[in-house]
Amino acid sequence: MKLFLAPLSGLLALGLLGSCSTTQQAETAATTSPADRDAALGAQTTTSTVSGQAQTRNGITLTPFDDSPKFPTAQMRLNSPVAGSTVPSGEVAFSYELTNFQLTKMTASDHAMQMANSMKGQHIHNIVDNQPYTAHYDTKFTKPIADGQHVVLSFLSRSYHESLKHLGAYDLRVITVGTPAADATPSTFDVKAPALFYSRPKDTYAGKDAQKIMLDFYLVNTTLGDSGNKVRATINGTEFMLNQWLPYMMEGLPAGQATIKLELLDSSGTLIPGPYNSVTRTITVAP
């Protein structure tokens, strides 16, 4: 992945424009009646950033970012369980081989201070059947998995849970644990088809961590674009269309439970077939 930096003069101009825009919004808000502001609450506004457009709707702002440390040569190999294999029931043993990526190291980034961060450092996200991930800080571990066929996605993660998204930083495979029930439906998951997996956010965000909450998902066998596939993120009932595979900073979530739904759509806005291409999760926000 190449990172293109805008000329310094351009960045300064963007900053000045952003400052002027903020001032104008404040002046407008001061002269707008409460009724008019309430009527406009559902309207979406966009603000240009270096990584793309920040979207604001119903008080929630979603801002893409792409300034995290890059690990372009990081590679991950899952040696076991072998793809397509059957392993004994109970605790499944996972064994990875990593190059150019250090587990347990704190990712050197301002984002480590701006959002929920694992004090144990960089790690592996292990996702089974698109259920909430488990984080692992060693290349070898065991994990209880029920009998049956399962889809396992693994990928490298920065300390603040942002995934590495380049080829070689993830692994996707189907395994069988124990003996599936006689009436179990065999998995029809196609590891070569476009698929969306949910990663962050999860669980509870309290205090400072609740101010900026990262939305991060994983895509395989697809890309996003203005005229291509997109991800529709519905946050507390408010829809945002995402045309970049990047992490997004969520701000403005009210206290209480927040519901996040992600859907992988084609260029016409139709849900792409796949068992995980529509997923809904609930988190708790406790400012």
Buried (B, 14 or more C-beta within 10 A) or exposed (E): EEEEEEEEEEEEEBEEEBEEEEEEEEEEEEEEEEEEEEEEEEEEEEBEBBBBBBBBBBEBBBBBBBEBEEBEEBBBEBEBBEEEEEBEEEEBEBEBEBEEBEBEBBBEBEBBEBBBBBEBBBBBBBBBBBEEBEEBBEBEBEEEBEBBBBBBBBBBBBBBBBBBBBEBBBBBBBBBBBEBEEEEEEBEBEBEBBBBBBBBBBEEBEEEBBBBBBBBBBBBEBEBEEEEBBBBBBBBEBBBEBBBBBBBBBBBBEEEEBEBBBBBBBEEEEEBEBBBBBBEBEBBBEE
